[in-house]
Amino acid sequence: MSQDTREFLEKLKSTVGVAGELAQQGLDAAGKAAVEAWDTAKLRWKKAEVQGDVQRLYREVGRLIYKAHTDKEAQTDGLDDLFAALDEKTAQVEAYKQELRARRGEALCTTCGAKIGDGDAFCRRCGEKIKPKTEETTGDGGGV
Ligand SMILES: [Zn+2]
């Protein structure tokens, strides 16, 4: 493992508490497992970072709304930008979560993201039909 990687994992350990164990695994494991743990650790870090952004945005939104409540003259124009940023960051977090779940080998509903049990034909949350596990690329093209 490179010095760089080691440093990153050490930093990760001190920065993101929950990932500490994973970072430790990254330090201890060897070969392929290490690379996978490392990729997952990076993903977890990125997710935690974006989640931090989301928390900051929530606080900012709260501040503006409370300001509008206490001071009727207060400007709340900034809210739309904050909401747009929140939409984006929330989608990012969701994408990271999905990828992390996929790494754990969990099947997910493509519509609502709920976990899908083995052999389920429909999503237990939203009722979406589950596509069988195949290497399916985008619909068009090919054909017989
Ligand atoms: Zn669903």
Boltz pocket constraint, residues with backbone or C-beta under 6 A from the ligand:
constraints:
  - pocket:
      binder: B
      contacts: [[A, 109], [A, 110], [A, 111], [A, 112], [A, 113], [A, 114], [A, 123], [A, 124], [A, 125], [A, 126], [A, 127], [A, 128]]
      max_distance: 6.0
